[in-house]
Amino acid sequence: MAEIDEWFAETAGSYVVHAPPVAGTTAFVDHVSGRREDTTLLVAATTGLARTPPGALESVA
């Protein structure tokens, strides 16, 4: 996962946040996105019932 993190940081000026599926994650994401203009926030679940299908993230690459 470090490779995609580095690509986002260097190429897109964005960062990937790894967090457990807790309510605090949503509050954190909302706080960050609310403070940055012209920012797209991509949130994907990697495990459990909320798992994001791989095809949903293809346009990012």
N, C-alpha and C positions, 0 to 999 in steps of 0.2 A: 504494500500500500504506500510505502514511502515514495515510490517513483511517481505516482499520480499526484501526491502531495507536492512534490518538488516541481512538477510540471505546472500545476495551478499557480504556485507561488511565483515562479520565474516568468512564465508566459502570459498568464492572465492576470497576475497581480491579485490572485485570490488564494484563499486558504481553506483547507479541509479540516473540519472539527470532528474528532472522534469522541463520542460520548455514549454512555449507556442509555437505554431507552427509559428515561425518567422524565417527569414533568418539568424539571429544571432545564432540560435541554431545549424545550420549546420556548421557554421564557428567554433563554440566552440568545437563541436564534432570532427571535422577534426583536430583542434589544439591539443586536448588531445590525440587522437589516433596517431598523428604523433610524439609525444614525448615519447611514451611508446612502447618498443619492446615486441614481443610475447603477444600482447594484442588483444582480440577479443572485438569489440564494437558492441553491440546489440542495435538497435534503433527501437522502436515500436511506432506507433501512436495509441492513445486510443479513439480518437473521429474524426468525420468528414469523408470525402471521403477517406482519407488515412489510415483509421482504419486497424490495423493489425489483421488478423484472429486469434482467440485464438489457433487454431491448429499449427500455425507457431511458437509459443513459447513453445510448449509442451516439446521439447528436452532440454530446459533450466532447467526444474524442475527435 
